[in-house]
Amino acid sequence: MNYKLVIFDFDGTLADSFPYFLKTVNVLAETYHFPPIDPENVDQLRGMDARQLMKNARLPAWKIPLIANAFIRQMGKDIAQIPLFEGVPDLLKQLSHQGVRLAIVSSNSEENIRRVLGPETAALITHYGCGSSLFGKQYKFRKALVKVGVKPGEVLCVGDEIRDLEAAKEAGIAFGGVAWGYTRADVLEAYADSTVFYTVEDIVKTVVSA
C-alpha cells in the first residue's frame, strides 16, 4: 500500500456541485454586489486559481466568508440537487476495504457532506475537517494527520483546485488532482509536483498498487 490515509476535497472532487454553484453564485452576486459569471467565460475561469478569481470578481477578502456561508446554507436547502460523481461510493468503499483511512477536508459543512454521501458512505470516513477557510486547508490537513495518527509521507490529498494543491504542499503531503472537477486538467498537468487522475480507478491504483 502506498498511502495509509487519503484526504478528499468534497465539492468538485466527490460531489458534482459545479453546475449548482454556477446557478447559485449569480443569485448571490446580486446580494453581495459582485459581477455575475457569464457562461461564456466559464472555461477561462476554470483556468484560474482562487486569488485570480477574487481579483477578477473584484471581491475583497472580507466578503468571502459571508458569500461562502450563504452558499453553504443555500446548498443545504437544495441538497437533493447535488449528486456524487459516478463511481465515488464504490471508490470510497474499495479504499476502506483495503485498509486505507479516509478523511474529507472541505469548506462545506459536515451536515451537507453527510447528506450527499448518504449514511452508508458517510460512515466510511474516519475524519471530517469541515468549514475550512478559503486559504486555510493546510491546517485542517495537519489536524487530520494527527487525528488519524499518520506521517505526511503516508498521506495523499485528492482535490480539484490549485488551492488544494498549494495547501497539500504546505502540509508536506502528496497531491493528486481530479480531471473532472473545477480546475481544468491541462492546468493541473502544468504542476510538476502533482498527479492528475482521469478516472476513479486511477486513484485506487495510485493508493494501493504495489
HUDA-V778851 format. One record per backbone hydrogen bond with DSSP energy under -1.0 kcal/mol. CO is the residue of the C=O (numbers start at 1). NH is the residue of the N-H. Records with the same first field share a line. If there is no record, write none. Layout:
CO: NH + NH
This chain:
4: 101
5: 156
6: 103
7: 158
8: 105
10: 13 + 14 + 15
14: 85
15: 12 + 17
17: 21
18: 22
19: 23
20: 24
21: 25
24: 28
25: 29
27: 31
28: 32
29: 34
38: 41
39: 42
41: 45
42: 46
44: 47
45: 48
46: 184
49: 53
50: 54
51: 55
52: 56
53: 57
54: 59
60: 63
63: 67
64: 68
65: 69
66: 70
67: 71
68: 72
69: 73
70: 74
71: 75
72: 76
73: 77
74: 78
78: 81
79: 82
83: 16
85: 88
87: 91
88: 92
89: 93
90: 94
91: 95
92: 96
93: 97
94: 98
95: 100
96: 99
101: 6
102: 126 + 127
103: 8
104: 129
106: 132
108: 131
109: 113
110: 114
111: 115
112: 116
113: 117
114: 118
118: 122
119: 123
121: 124
122: 125
127: 104
129: 106
133: 136
137: 141
138: 142
139: 143
140: 144
141: 145
142: 146
143: 147
144: 148
145: 149 + 150
151: 154
152: 155
154: 4 + 5
155: 174
156: 7
157: 176
158: 9
159: 178
160: 183
161: 165
162: 166
163: 167
164: 168
165: 169
166: 170
167: 171
168: 173
174: 157
175: 195
176: 159
177: 197
184: 188
185: 189
188: 191
191: 194
195: 177
197: 179
200: 204
201: 205
202: 206
203: 207
204: 208
205: 209
207: 2 + 3
